[in-house]
Every structure is written in structure tokens, then in C-alpha cells.
Amino acid sequence: MRPITASDLMNPEVLTVRDDMSVRDLAAFLIDNEITGAPVEDESGKLVGVVSLVDVAEIAAGEEPPATGRESANPDYFVRDWEDSLSEDDMEGLHIEEENLLVRDIMTPQIFSVEEDARVSDVARMMLDGHVHRVLVTREAKAVGIITTSDLLGLLVEED
């Protein structure tokens, strides 16, 4: 029997944002799609980081974006469900002062990802070791899917 791979389990619908998107547009994108964060791509579609509601809220609260990206930040941009994060009213109430601030200025450059042929056990190990709830599935450095802890739990339930 062939081992289950990331491509077998992944959800191929991944919402991404561009690194040259404005932070204001990012906030609207997150609200409209009811998500807490997204992978960040450059103009060629290559993954370059992740960005979250927390990043947007920090900027709105007047915190300065880090000079070289959020190297030490927790890159798990889906730690909480949408309902546990800022409400739509909260997000719409955020006042982002700097109009020229871009996603690349506030994103976390660290990405947790695997190739499509990665074994599910390797995905689970990455989640445990990285303390993350989502892992991106990539092909040639581009996002082609996402695997969540719920996906892994669903696999366990199916095996029973």
C-alpha cells in the first residue's frame, strides 16, 4: 500500500496575497474572505512569507514594522479561528496611518511548507516541531495546497 502524501490530503484552494499589496487592501482581503492570514507571494508567484491579522493590528496600533521582516514572529497565521480573532467591526475600525505600507513590510518571511510528495507523517512532525496548525504544500516554491491539523485529525477518524 502506498503511503498517504501531502497531495492526497491537501486542500488545493489556497488564498494568497502579493507582497506589493497595500496593508489597507490586505485588511479588506482578510475581512472579505473571513480568514486570519495568508501566504505571501512575489510577482512571480513564489512564496516569500506569511501575513496575519495580528500583523495588521500591530501596525494599526502604531507599532513600527520591523526593518527586516518579522524573523522571530510566530509564522502560524491561523493559530485562531476567524471567530476568535478580531471581528469585522474591529478590523474596519483599525486606522492604518501609513498609506504606502506594503505587505512585504509587515510579513513574516518564515514559511512552513512541504512538497506534494511529502509523507503525511512528515507533515505532522513539522506541525508538532514548529507549533503550527497549517502547512503549505508547494511545487517549485509556489503554493498548490494547504494541510491543517483538522485535515490530519480527519484522516485518523477515517482510519477507525
C-alpha positions, 0 to 999 in steps of 0.5 A: 500500500502506498503511503498517504502524501501531502497531495492526497490530503491537501486542500488545493484552494489556497488564498494568497496575497502579493507582497506589493499589496497595500496593508489597507487592501490586505485588511479588506482581503482578510475581512472579505474572505473571513480568514486570519492570514495568508501566504505571501507571494512575489510577482512571480508567484513564489512564496516569500512569507506569511501575513496575519491579522495580528500583523495588521493590528500591530501596525494599526496600533502604531507599532513600527514594522520591523526593518527586516521582516518579522524573523522571530514572529510566530509564522502560524497565521491561523493559530485562531479561528476567524471567530476568535480573532478580531471581528469585522467591526474591529478590523474596519475600525483599525486606522492604518496611518501609513498609506504606502505600507506594503505587505512585504513590510509587515510579513513574516518571511518564515514559511512552513511548507512541504512538497506534494510528495511529502509523507503525511507523517512528515507533515505532522512532525513539522506541525508538532516541531514548529507549533503550527496548525497549517502547512503549505504544500508547494511545487517549485516554491509556489503554493498548490495546497494547504494541510491543517491539523483538522485535515490530519485529525480527519484522516485518523477518524477515517482510519477507525 
